[in-house]
Amino acid sequence: MIVFITFIVACPIGMLIGMFLTEMNKNSVALPILQALSGGTFIYLVCCQLLIQEFHQVKVYQRSLAFAKFFFFVIGASIVLILIAVSPDP
């Protein structure tokens, strides 16, 4: 419960800090560093926590469900990669 409350409080504070850094200095290196850290956090959570938990110890009768989960994961990741590839550079 403490981690959950900390996350709830940290999200708005992080947004305010990011907005302040953006307005303070447009050519700052701090914003890309913060974005890389936040993106890395999401990648870590997905790869090291969520996916392992979803596919660990799949029982025989759940193999088709596990295949469907993996299939939709690949479809979702492909959509994100395509959107990144076709998006215009800022």
C-alpha contacts under 8 A as a table, 3 or more apart, distances in Angstrom:
res1	aa1	res2	aa2	distance
1	M	4	F	5.06
1	M	5	I	6.24
2	I	5	I	5.21
2	I	6	T	6.08
3	V	6	T	5.01
3	V	7	F	6.13
4	F	7	F	5.16
4	F	8	I	6.29
5	I	8	I	5.01
5	I	9	V	6.24
6	T	9	V	5.21
6	T	10	A	5.90
7	F	10	A	5.01
7	F	11	C	6.15
8	I	11	C	5.77
8	I	12	P	7.55
9	V	12	P	6.27
9	V	13	I	6.72
10	A	13	I	5.11
10	A	14	G	5.90
11	C	14	G	5.14
11	C	15	M	6.25
12	P	15	M	4.99
12	P	16	L	6.20
13	I	16	L	5.13
13	I	17	I	6.23
14	G	17	I	5.09
14	G	18	G	6.12
15	M	18	G	5.08
15	M	19	M	6.12
16	L	19	M	5.08
16	L	20	F	6.07
17	I	20	F	5.06
17	I	21	L	6.15
18	G	21	L	5.16
18	G	22	T	6.13
18	G	31	L	6.88
18	G	34	L	7.79
19	M	22	T	5.11
19	M	23	E	6.25
20	F	23	E	5.28
20	F	24	M	5.90
21	L	24	M	5.03
21	L	25	N	6.31
21	L	28	S	7.79
21	L	30	A	7.31
21	L	31	L	6.77
22	T	25	N	5.88
22	T	26	K	5.75
22	T	28	S	7.75
22	T	31	L	6.75
23	E	26	K	6.41
25	N	28	S	5.34
28	S	31	L	6.50
29	V	32	P	5.88
29	V	33	I	6.57
30	A	33	I	5.16
30	A	34	L	6.16
31	L	34	L	5.11
31	L	35	Q	6.13
32	P	35	Q	5.00
32	P	36	A	6.04
33	I	36	A	5.10
33	I	37	L	6.23
34	L	37	L	5.09
34	L	38	S	6.21
35	Q	38	S	5.16
35	Q	39	G	6.02
36	A	39	G	5.11
36	A	40	G	5.95
37	L	40	G	5.05
37	L	41	T	6.17
38	S	41	T	5.05
38	S	42	F	6.54
39	G	42	F	5.27
39	G	43	I	6.31
40	G	43	I	5.03
40	G	44	Y	6.02
41	T	44	Y	5.12
41	T	45	L	6.19
42	F	45	L	5.12
42	F	46	V	6.21
43	I	46	V	5.24
43	I	47	C	6.01
44	Y	47	C	5.30
44	Y	48	C	5.55
44	Y	49	Q	7.39
45	L	48	C	5.55
45	L	49	Q	5.14
45	L	50	L	6.34
46	V	49	Q	5.76
46	V	50	L	4.97
46	V	51	L	5.94
47	C	50	L	6.47
47	C	51	L	5.63
47	C	52	I	7.16
48	C	51	L	6.63
48	C	52	I	6.25
49	Q	52	I	5.71
49	Q	53	Q	6.20
50	L	53	Q	5.23
50	L	54	E	6.16
51	L	54	E	5.08
51	L	55	F	6.22
52	I	55	F	5.45
52	I	56	H	5.65
53	Q	56	H	5.50
55	F	58	V	6.12
55	F	66	A	6.68
58	V	62	Q	6.12
58	V	63	R	6.38
58	V	66	A	7.13
59	K	62	Q	5.25
59	K	63	R	6.56
60	V	63	R	5.60
61	Y	64	S	7.33
62	Q	65	L	5.17
62	Q	66	A	6.17
63	R	66	A	4.93
63	R	67	F	6.10
64	S	67	F	4.99
64	S	68	A	6.21
65	L	68	A	5.05
65	L	69	K	6.20
66	A	69	K	5.05
66	A	70	F	6.16
67	F	70	F	5.09
67	F	71	F	6.00
68	A	71	F	4.98
68	A	72	F	6.18
69	K	72	F	5.35
69	K	73	F	6.10
70	F	73	F	4.96
70	F	74	V	6.20
71	F	74	V	5.24
71	F	75	I	6.27
72	F	75	I	4.90
72	F	76	G	6.04
73	F	76	G	5.16
73	F	77	A	6.13
74	V	77	A	5.12
74	V	78	S	6.01
75	I	78	S	5.08
75	I	79	I	6.24
76	G	79	I	5.16
76	G	80	V	6.37
77	A	80	V	5.17
77	A	81	L	6.20
78	S	81	L	5.07
78	S	82	I	6.08
79	I	82	I	5.14
79	I	83	L	6.15
80	V	83	L	5.12
80	V	84	I	6.20
81	L	84	I	5.07
81	L	85	A	6.11
82	I	85	A	5.00
82	I	86	V	6.21
83	L	86	V	5.37
83	L	87	S	5.90
84	I	87	S	5.35
